[in-house]
Amino acid sequence: MKKTWKWMGGLALGMTLMLASCGEKNPYTNALPKDAATVVSLDVKEMAEKCAFDKQTQQSMATVMKSSFKGKADALVDKIMENPEESGLRLTDRVYFFAMPQSEMGGLLVRMADKDKLEKLMGLLQEQGQCEAPADGDGCRWTVGGDALMAWTEHAFLMLAANGNPKDLQHQASMWLRQKDGEGYSGTPDFGKLKKADEDIAMVASLNIMPKQYLSMATMGLPADLKLQDLKTFSTLDFQDGKAVLEVEMMTENKVYKDLLKKQEEVTGPIKGSYLETFPANTVGWLSAHVDGAKAYELLRENPTVRQELDNSMMPLDFEAIFKAVDGDVALAMPEMSFSPGFILYADVKNSEFMRTFEDLKPMLAMTNGQMRLLDKGKDAYQFVAVDGSALGMGRGPASIWLGVKDKRFYLTNRESLIGSEVKGQTLEDCSWAKDVKGKLFYMNVNFQAIATALPQLPYVGMLDYLTIESEGTTKARMVLQMKNKKDNVLKQLVGMMKN
């Protein structure tokens, strides 16, 4: 399996170096399985052009391919580097990856350019013991290489991998390769979205992709009658000059889940940006949202599992009072990078009356014989102390958490010095991305330049400027990875990094 994928990876990478345009129609996408849980579409040609491979890189890729063939196919490799279609595969059309429900099988689909040339390549692989002799199937040709089955027709090349004997996949492959217009995934509305996408990578994924062992965790809190295949996301990833942009859209026609999304939207509101001035411009990580705590509590209680945890919690706290006090912007920040980084959570609150509930913790903590304590730190302020923080997932040794309310802001932190600390110099509001925060339902920023300064032993981190994740609604999100070099395409920069 490893040899086969190594060869396919080297071949695919090599063929991206010199691709010609082609607009001819071809039914190869009919081979996509209709019940695929995830389908990924890649514009290999566009990405190859953005990489801006030079002669030196092409020669390096050719050397890798030649070494895979053990020096017996140098002439063929040279032909492929000059014209990728000498491989028999056409990467000028979009390449597709797909996965079946519960990730039980995965596949790769490529348009066929020349069946005879592909079989010549397969013959060479057979001579080197990397695959079996190609055989005739039901309307297709096929062979096995490692743990994967490869099957092809005049139009399409299909590679499948799953647990078990790959020969058992031959019948399924032949059925997919014989599909007509409208019979497979290409006849679905989801494929229509993939086809319209002009970004480098587009993907439709349903929750049905989750392996069985993770389903209970992934579906916690979701409607019981929700069909996994009905909850999907449509994502696109585009490599641009100086940045990579990922757009994600939630798709579902399930009325119960749509109602749930509507309720979630009522819990949040547009961020005011109250905590941008609270932190310095070189803050490592910052995220914010605007929360109606009362509505959040009501929504949580609609989930039977969460309601049971709240009603029967071992912690003698008035969770309802705590939640209902929150009303406004909430922010979580990690101001600096270190081996034991500090963090602080802030939340706008209506009042500080809910802090009285923490007094109820003291009798329970007294039973730990001093292992855990809750100390008074003034009006509406406490310090929680643990002799060994590992019991609470806080690392070995003594640990402390400070919590309280100050100036109608609730705080929770592992560094007392962060409480109400004054910023000297520029704040987050002076950052270039700050103008995009207000009005969003969610916003997060990771400052890679601050990380690079703290960890100079990671030189490539310095190529990155920052990462942002934002959401204007409950069904759409956007992530941007901004490079420090804002002129060259992201892929070109990555290729340059590998060369160095």
VEXDREN-2710 file (C-alpha; in Angstrom, 1 decimal):
% VEXDREN-2710
k/r/px/py/pz
1/MET/0.0/0.0/0.0
2/LYS/2.7/2.5/1.0
3/LYS/4.6/1.8/-2.3
4/THR/1.5/2.3/-4.4
5/TRP/0.6/5.6/-2.7
6/LYS/4.2/6.8/-2.8
7/TRP/4.3/6.1/-6.6
8/MET/0.9/7.7/-7.2
9/GLY/1.9/10.7/-5.1
10/GLY/5.1/11.2/-6.9
11/LEU/3.5/10.8/-10.3
12/ALA/0.7/13.2/-9.5
13/LEU/3.1/15.8/-8.2
14/GLY/5.3/15.4/-11.2
15/MET/2.4/15.8/-13.6
16/THR/1.3/19.1/-12.1
17/LEU/4.5/20.8/-13.4
18/MET/3.5/21.2/-17.0
19/LEU/-0.3/21.0/-17.6
20/ALA/-2.1/22.2/-20.7
21/SER/-5.7/23.5/-20.7
22/CYS/-8.5/21.4/-22.0
23/GLY/-12.2/22.2/-22.1
24/GLU/-13.5/18.9/-23.7
25/LYS/-16.5/17.3/-22.0
26/ASN/-16.1/13.9/-20.5
27/PRO/-18.3/11.6/-18.4
28/TYR/-15.6/10.6/-16.0
29/THR/-17.4/12.2/-13.1
30/ASN/-20.3/9.7/-13.5
31/ALA/-18.1/7.2/-11.6
32/LEU/-18.5/9.1/-8.3
33/PRO/-20.6/7.1/-5.9
34/LYS/-24.0/8.6/-5.2
35/ASP/-23.9/7.8/-1.5
36/ALA/-20.4/9.2/-0.9
37/ALA/-20.2/10.9/2.5
38/THR/-17.5/13.3/1.4
39/VAL/-16.3/14.4/-2.0
40/VAL/-13.3/16.7/-2.6
41/SER/-12.7/18.5/-5.9
42/LEU/-9.2/19.8/-6.7
43/ASP/-8.1/22.1/-9.5
44/VAL/-4.6/20.6/-9.8
45/LYS/-3.8/22.7/-12.9
46/GLU/-4.5/26.0/-11.2
47/MET/-2.6/25.0/-8.1
48/ALA/0.4/23.9/-10.2
49/GLU/0.5/27.3/-11.9
50/LYS/0.3/29.1/-8.5
51/CYS/3.2/27.1/-7.2
52/ALA/5.4/28.6/-10.0
53/PHE/7.7/25.6/-10.2
54/ASP/11.1/26.5/-11.7
55/LYS/13.5/24.1/-13.6
56/GLN/15.3/23.2/-10.5
57/THR/12.1/22.1/-8.8
58/GLN/11.0/20.1/-11.9
59/GLN/14.3/18.3/-12.0
60/SER/14.0/17.5/-8.3
61/MET/10.5/16.0/-8.9
62/ALA/11.8/14.1/-11.8
63/THR/14.6/12.6/-9.7
64/VAL/12.0/11.5/-7.1
65/MET/9.9/9.8/-9.8
66/LYS/12.9/8.1/-11.4
67/SER/14.0/6.7/-8.0
68/SER/10.5/5.2/-7.5
69/PHE/11.0/3.4/-10.8
70/LYS/14.5/2.2/-9.8
71/GLY/16.2/3.8/-12.9
72/LYS/14.3/1.7/-15.4
73/ALA/12.0/4.3/-16.8
74/ASP/14.0/7.5/-17.1
75/ALA/12.8/8.1/-20.7
76/LEU/9.2/7.7/-19.7
77/VAL/9.6/10.1/-16.7
78/ASP/11.2/12.7/-19.0
79/LYS/8.2/12.4/-21.3
80/ILE/5.8/12.8/-18.4
81/MET/7.6/15.9/-17.2
82/GLU/7.4/17.4/-20.6
83/ASN/3.8/16.3/-21.1
84/PRO/1.9/14.9/-18.1
85/GLU/-0.6/13.2/-20.4
86/GLU/2.1/10.7/-21.4
87/SER/1.1/9.0/-18.1
88/GLY/-2.4/8.3/-19.6
89/LEU/-4.1/10.5/-16.9
90/ARG/-5.4/14.0/-17.5
91/LEU/-5.0/16.4/-14.5
92/THR/-6.1/19.4/-16.4
93/ASP/-9.7/18.5/-15.4
94/ARG/-10.5/18.5/-11.7
95/VAL/-9.4/15.5/-9.6
96/TYR/-11.7/14.0/-7.1
97/PHE/-11.2/12.3/-3.7
98/PHE/-14.2/10.7/-2.0
99/ALA/-15.0/8.8/1.2
100/MET/-17.9/6.5/1.9
101/PRO/-20.1/6.5/5.0
102/GLN/-18.2/5.9/8.3
103/SER/-15.0/6.2/6.3
104/GLU/-15.1/2.5/5.4
105/MET/-13.7/3.1/1.9
106/GLY/-11.9/5.9/0.2
107/GLY/-11.2/6.6/-3.5
108/LEU/-9.5/8.8/-6.1
109/LEU/-11.0/9.6/-9.5
110/VAL/-9.0/11.1/-12.4
111/ARG/-10.0/11.7/-16.0
112/MET/-8.4/9.3/-18.5
113/ALA/-6.3/10.9/-21.2
114/ASP/-5.1/7.8/-23.1
115/LYS/-5.9/4.3/-21.9
116/ASP/-3.0/2.7/-23.9
117/LYS/-0.5/5.0/-22.3
118/LEU/-1.8/4.2/-18.8
119/GLU/-1.6/0.5/-19.4
120/LYS/2.0/0.9/-20.6
121/LEU/2.7/2.6/-17.2
122/MET/0.9/-0.2/-15.4
123/GLY/3.0/-2.8/-17.3
124/LEU/6.1/-1.1/-16.0
125/LEU/4.8/-1.2/-12.5
126/GLN/4.0/-4.9/-12.9
127/GLU/7.6/-5.6/-14.0
128/GLN/8.9/-4.0/-10.8
129/GLY/6.5/-5.9/-8.7
130/GLN/4.5/-2.9/-7.5
131/CYS/1.2/-4.2/-8.9
132/GLU/-0.4/-7.3/-10.4
133/ALA/-0.9/-8.0/-14.1
134/PRO/-3.9/-5.9/-15.3
135/ALA/-7.0/-8.0/-15.9
136/ASP/-10.4/-7.6/-17.6
137/GLY/-13.3/-6.8/-15.4
138/ASP/-17.0/-6.2/-16.0
139/GLY/-16.6/-3.3/-18.4
140/CYS/-13.3/-2.1/-17.1
141/ARG/-9.6/-3.1/-16.6
142/TRP/-8.2/-3.4/-13.1
143/THR/-5.2/-4.4/-11.0
144/VAL/-4.1/-4.4/-7.4
145/GLY/-1.1/-2.5/-6.1
146/GLY/-0.4/-2.9/-2.4
147/ASP/-3.7/-2.5/-0.5
148/ALA/-5.4/-0.5/-3.3
149/LEU/-7.4/-1.5/-6.3
150/MET/-7.0/0.5/-9.5
151/ALA/-9.6/0.2/-12.2
152/TRP/-10.1/2.2/-15.5
153/THR/-12.1/2.6/-18.6
154/GLU/-11.7/4.8/-21.7
155/HIS/-13.0/7.7/-19.6
156/ALA/-12.0/7.3/-16.0
157/PHE/-9.3/6.0/-13.7
158/LEU/-10.4/5.0/-10.2
159/MET/-8.3/4.0/-7.2
160/LEU/-10.1/2.5/-4.1
161/ALA/-8.7/1.5/-0.7
162/ALA/-10.5/-0.1/2.3
163/ASN/-9.9/-2.7/5.0
164/GLY/-9.7/-6.2/3.7
165/ASN/-8.7/-7.7/0.4
166/PRO/-8.6/-5.0/-2.3
167/LYS/-9.7/-7.6/-5.0
168/ASP/-13.1/-7.6/-3.2
169/LEU/-13.5/-4.0/-4.4
170/GLN/-13.4/-4.9/-8.1
171/HIS/-17.1/-5.5/-8.5
172/GLN/-18.0/-2.2/-6.8
173/ALA/-15.4/-0.3/-8.9
174/SER/-16.9/-1.8/-12.1
175/MET/-20.4/-0.8/-11.1
176/TRP/-19.3/2.8/-10.4
177/LEU/-17.4/3.0/-13.7
178/ARG/-20.5/1.9/-15.6
179/GLN/-22.8/4.6/-14.2
180/LYS/-24.6/6.8/-16.7
181/ASP/-25.5/10.5/-16.5
182/GLY/-27.5/11.2/-13.4
183/GLU/-27.0/7.8/-11.7
184/GLY/-24.1/8.7/-9.5
185/TYR/-23.0/11.7/-7.3
186/SER/-22.7/13.8/-10.4
187/GLY/-26.5/13.9/-10.7
188/THR/-27.0/15.4/-7.2
189/PRO/-27.4/19.1/-6.3
190/ASP/-24.3/18.8/-4.1
191/PHE/-22.2/18.0/-7.1
192/GLY/-23.7/21.1/-8.8
193/LYS/-22.2/23.2/-6.0
194/LEU/-18.8/21.5/-6.4
195/LYS/-18.9/22.1/-10.2
196/LYS/-19.7/25.8/-9.8
197/ALA/-16.8/26.4/-7.4
198/ASP/-13.8/28.1/-9.0
199/GLU/-11.6/27.9/-5.9
200/ASP/-8.6/25.6/-5.8
201/ILE/-10.3/23.0/-3.6
202/ALA/-14.0/22.5/-2.9
203/MET/-15.6/19.9/-0.6
204/VAL/-19.0/18.6/0.4
205/ALA/-18.9/16.6/3.6
206/SER/-21.8/15.0/5.6
207/LEU/-21.7/14.0/9.3
208/ASN/-22.0/10.4/7.9
209/ILE/-18.3/10.5/7.3
210/MET/-17.7/10.0/11.0
211/PRO/-16.4/6.5/12.0
212/LYS/-18.9/4.6/14.2
213/GLN/-16.8/4.8/17.3
214/TYR/-17.0/8.6/17.2
215/LEU/-20.7/9.0/16.3
216/SER/-22.1/9.3/19.8
217/MET/-19.7/12.1/20.6
218/ALA/-20.2/13.9/17.3
219/THR/-24.0/13.8/17.5
220/MET/-24.3/14.8/21.2
221/GLY/-26.9/17.6/21.4
222/LEU/-28.3/17.0/17.9
223/PRO/-32.0/16.1/17.2
224/ALA/-32.5/12.3/17.7
225/ASP/-34.3/12.0/14.3
226/LEU/-31.6/13.7/12.3
227/LYS/-30.2/11.6/9.5
228/LEU/-26.4/12.0/9.4
229/GLN/-26.3/12.4/5.7
230/ASP/-28.7/15.3/6.0
231/LEU/-26.2/17.5/7.9
232/LYS/-23.6/18.6/5.4
233/THR/-21.0/21.3/5.0
234/PHE/-19.8/22.9/1.7
235/SER/-16.3/24.2/1.9
236/THR/-13.9/26.0/-0.4
237/LEU/-10.2/26.6/0.0
238/ASP/-8.5/29.2/-2.3
239/PHE/-4.7/30.0/-2.3
240/GLN/-4.3/33.7/-3.0
241/ASP/-1.5/36.2/-3.0
242/GLY/-0.3/36.4/0.6
243/LYS/-3.2/34.4/2.1
244/ALA/-5.2/31.2/2.0
245/VAL/-9.0/31.6/2.5
246/LEU/-11.3/28.8/3.7
247/GLU/-15.1/29.3/3.5
248/VAL/-17.5/26.9/5.2
249/GLU/-21.3/26.8/4.8
250/MET/-23.6/24.5/6.8
251/MET/-26.2/22.8/4.6
252/THR/-29.3/21.0/5.9
253/GLU/-33.0/20.6/5.0
254/ASN/-33.9/19.0/8.3
255/LYS/-36.5/21.2/10.0
256/VAL/-35.6/20.3/13.5
257/TYR/-31.9/21.1/13.0
258/LYS/-32.8/24.3/11.2
259/ASP/-34.9/25.3/14.2
260/LEU/-32.0/24.5/16.4
261/LEU/-29.7/26.7/14.4
262/LYS/-32.2/29.5/14.6
263/LYS/-32.3/29.2/18.4
264/GLN/-28.5/29.2/18.5
265/GLU/-28.5/32.5/16.6
266/GLU/-30.8/34.0/19.2
267/VAL/-28.2/33.2/21.9
268/THR/-25.6/35.2/20.2
269/GLY/-25.5/38.7/18.8
270/PRO/-23.1/41.1/17.0
271/ILE/-19.8/41.6/18.8
272/LYS/-19.2/45.2/20.1
273/GLY/-15.5/44.8/20.3
274/SER/-15.4/45.7/24.0
275/TYR/-12.3/43.7/24.7
276/LEU/-10.1/44.8/21.8
277/GLU/-8.6/47.6/23.9
278/THR/-8.1/45.3/26.9
279/PHE/-5.1/43.5/25.4
280/PRO/-1.8/44.5/23.8
281/ALA/-1.3/44.3/20.0
282/ASN/1.1/41.4/20.4
283/THR/-1.4/39.1/22.1
284/VAL/-0.9/35.5/21.0
285/GLY/-4.5/34.4/20.9
286/TRP/-7.8/36.1/21.3
287/LEU/-11.4/35.1/20.6
288/SER/-14.7/36.9/21.3
289/ALA/-18.5/36.5/21.0
290/HIS/-21.6/38.3/22.2
291/VAL/-23.8/36.1/24.4
292/ASP/-27.2/36.3/26.0
293/GLY/-26.6/34.0/29.0
294/ALA/-30.3/33.5/29.8
295/LYS/-31.1/32.2/26.3
296/ALA/-27.9/30.1/26.3
297/TYR/-29.0/28.4/29.5
298/GLU/-32.5/27.7/28.1
299/LEU/-31.0/26.2/25.0
300/LEU/-28.6/24.0/27.0
301/ARG/-31.5/22.7/29.0
302/GLU/-33.3/21.5/25.9
303/ASN/-30.7/18.9/25.6
304/PRO/-31.6/16.0/27.9
305/THR/-28.0/15.0/28.5
306/VAL/-26.9/18.5/29.4
307/ARG/-30.0/19.1/31.5
308/GLN/-29.3/16.0/33.6
309/GLU/-25.7/17.1/34.1
310/LEU/-26.9/20.6/35.3
311/ASP/-29.6/19.2/37.6
312/ASN/-27.4/16.5/39.1
313/SER/-24.0/18.1/39.1
314/MET/-21.6/17.3/41.9
315/MET/-20.8/21.0/42.0
316/PRO/-23.1/22.9/44.4
317/LEU/-23.3/25.9/42.2
318/ASP/-26.3/27.9/40.9
319/PHE/-25.6/27.5/37.2
320/GLU/-28.8/29.2/36.2
321/ALA/-27.8/32.4/38.1
322/ILE/-24.3/32.3/36.6
323/PHE/-25.5/31.9/33.1
324/LYS/-28.3/34.5/33.4
325/ALA/-25.8/37.1/34.7
326/VAL/-23.9/37.0/31.4
327/ASP/-25.1/39.6/28.8
328/GLY/-22.8/41.1/26.3
329/ASP/-19.3/40.5/24.9
330/VAL/-17.3/37.5/26.1
331/ALA/-13.5/37.3/25.3
332/LEU/-10.8/34.7/26.0
333/ALA/-7.2/35.6/25.5
334/MET/-3.7/34.2/25.9
335/PRO/-1.6/37.4/26.1
336/GLU/1.9/35.8/25.8
337/MET/3.6/32.6/24.7
338/SER/5.5/30.5/27.2
339/PHE/5.9/27.0/28.4
340/SER/3.1/27.7/31.0
341/PRO/1.0/30.3/29.2
342/GLY/-1.4/32.5/31.1
343/PHE/-5.0/33.0/30.0
344/ILE/-7.9/35.2/31.1
345/LEU/-11.6/35.0/30.3
346/TYR/-13.8/38.1/30.5
347/ALA/-17.6/38.4/30.2
348/ASP/-19.9/41.3/30.5
349/VAL/-22.4/40.7/33.3
350/LYS/-25.5/42.4/34.6
351/ASN/-24.5/42.2/38.2
352/SER/-22.3/40.3/40.7
353/GLU/-25.0/38.7/42.8
354/PHE/-24.3/35.3/41.2
355/MET/-20.8/35.3/42.9
356/ARG/-22.5/34.3/46.2
357/THR/-23.0/30.8/44.8
358/PHE/-19.3/30.1/45.1
359/GLU/-19.6/30.2/48.9
360/ASP/-21.5/26.9/48.5
361/LEU/-18.2/25.3/47.3
362/LYS/-16.3/25.9/50.6
363/PRO/-18.0/23.1/52.6
364/MET/-17.3/20.6/49.8
365/LEU/-13.7/21.7/49.4
366/ALA/-13.2/21.5/53.2
367/MET/-13.6/17.7/52.8
368/THR/-10.4/17.5/50.7
369/ASN/-8.2/18.1/53.8
370/GLY/-6.5/21.1/52.3
371/GLN/-5.9/19.6/48.9
372/MET/-8.3/22.2/47.4
373/ARG/-9.3/25.6/48.9
374/LEU/-11.3/28.6/47.9
375/LEU/-9.8/31.8/49.4
376/ASP/-11.5/35.2/49.7
377/LYS/-9.7/37.9/47.7
378/GLY/-12.0/40.8/48.5
379/LYS/-15.5/41.7/47.4
380/ASP/-16.8/39.4/44.7
381/ALA/-13.4/37.8/44.2
382/TYR/-11.9/34.4/45.0
383/GLN/-8.7/32.4/44.5
384/PHE/-9.2/28.6/44.0
385/VAL/-6.0/26.7/45.1
386/ALA/-5.1/23.1/44.3
387/VAL/-2.1/21.4/45.8
388/ASP/-1.8/19.2/42.7
389/GLY/-3.4/20.8/39.6
390/SER/-3.1/17.5/37.6
391/ALA/-6.3/16.3/39.3
392/LEU/-8.1/19.0/37.4
393/GLY/-6.1/18.8/34.2
394/MET/-4.0/21.9/35.1
395/GLY/-0.6/20.2/35.1
396/ARG/1.4/18.8/38.0
397/GLY/2.2/20.9/41.1
398/PRO/0.4/23.7/42.8
399/ALA/-2.2/25.6/40.7
400/SER/-4.4/28.6/41.2
401/ILE/-7.4/30.1/39.5
402/TRP/-8.7/33.6/40.2
403/LEU/-12.3/34.5/39.5
404/GLY/-14.5/37.5/40.3
405/VAL/-16.3/40.5/39.1
406/LYS/-14.8/43.9/38.6
407/ASP/-16.4/46.9/36.8
408/LYS/-19.3/44.6/35.7
409/ARG/-16.9/42.2/34.1
410/PHE/-16.5/38.7/35.2
411/TYR/-13.0/37.3/35.0
412/LEU/-11.4/33.9/35.2
413/THR/-7.7/33.5/35.0
414/ASN/-4.6/31.5/36.0
415/ARG/-2.5/34.7/36.3
416/GLU/-3.5/37.3/38.9
417/SER/-1.4/39.9/37.2
418/LEU/-3.7/39.8/34.1
419/ILE/-6.8/41.0/36.0
420/GLY/-7.5/44.5/34.8
421/SER/-3.9/45.0/33.6
422/GLU/-3.3/48.3/31.8
423/VAL/-2.0/48.1/28.2
424/LYS/1.0/50.3/27.5
425/GLY/1.3/51.1/23.8
426/GLN/-0.8/49.7/21.0
427/THR/-3.8/47.4/21.6
428/LEU/-5.6/44.8/19.6
429/GLU/-7.8/47.6/18.2
430/ASP/-4.7/48.9/16.4
431/CYS/-4.2/45.6/14.5
432/SER/-5.1/45.5/10.8
433/TRP/-7.8/42.8/11.4
434/ALA/-9.6/44.6/14.2
435/LYS/-11.8/46.5/11.8
436/ASP/-13.5/43.2/10.9
437/VAL/-14.4/42.2/14.4
438/LYS/-17.4/44.3/15.3
439/GLY/-20.7/43.0/14.1
440/LYS/-19.6/39.4/13.8
441/LEU/-21.1/36.6/15.9
442/PHE/-17.7/35.0/16.5
443/TYR/-14.1/36.1/15.9
444/MET/-10.8/34.5/16.7
445/ASN/-7.2/35.6/16.0
446/VAL/-3.9/33.8/16.4
447/ASN/-0.8/35.9/16.1
448/PHE/2.0/33.9/14.5
449/GLN/4.5/36.7/14.7
450/ALA/4.2/36.8/18.5
451/ILE/4.7/33.0/18.5
452/ALA/7.8/33.3/16.3
453/THR/9.3/35.9/18.6
454/ALA/8.8/33.6/21.6
455/LEU/9.9/30.4/19.7
456/PRO/12.7/31.4/17.3
457/GLN/13.6/27.7/17.0
458/LEU/10.6/27.4/14.7
459/PRO/11.8/29.4/11.7
460/TYR/8.9/28.7/9.4
461/VAL/6.4/30.1/11.8
462/GLY/7.9/33.5/11.0
463/MET/6.5/33.2/7.5
464/LEU/3.0/33.4/8.9
465/ASP/1.4/36.7/10.0
466/TYR/-1.9/35.6/11.6
467/LEU/-4.9/33.3/11.4
468/THR/-8.5/34.6/11.8
469/ILE/-11.7/32.7/12.1
470/GLU/-15.0/34.6/11.9
471/SER/-18.7/34.0/11.6
472/GLU/-21.5/36.4/10.6
473/GLY/-24.2/33.7/11.2
474/THR/-24.7/30.2/12.5
475/THR/-24.4/28.6/9.1
476/LYS/-21.3/30.3/7.6
477/ALA/-17.7/30.7/8.7
478/ARG/-14.5/32.1/7.2
479/MET/-10.9/31.3/8.0
480/VAL/-8.0/33.3/6.7
481/LEU/-4.3/32.4/7.0
482/GLN/-2.4/35.6/6.3
483/MET/1.3/35.3/5.3
484/LYS/3.9/37.9/6.2
485/ASN/4.8/38.1/2.5
486/LYS/1.6/39.5/1.1
487/LYS/2.7/39.6/-2.6
488/ASP/3.5/36.0/-3.5
489/ASN/0.9/33.3/-3.7
490/VAL/0.8/31.0/-0.6
491/LEU/1.6/27.9/-2.6
492/LYS/4.6/29.5/-4.2
493/GLN/5.8/30.5/-0.7
494/LEU/5.3/26.9/0.5
495/VAL/7.3/25.5/-2.4
496/GLY/10.1/28.0/-1.6
497/MET/10.0/26.8/2.0
498/MET/10.5/23.2/1.0
499/LYS/13.4/24.1/-1.3
500/ASN/15.2/25.8/1.5
END
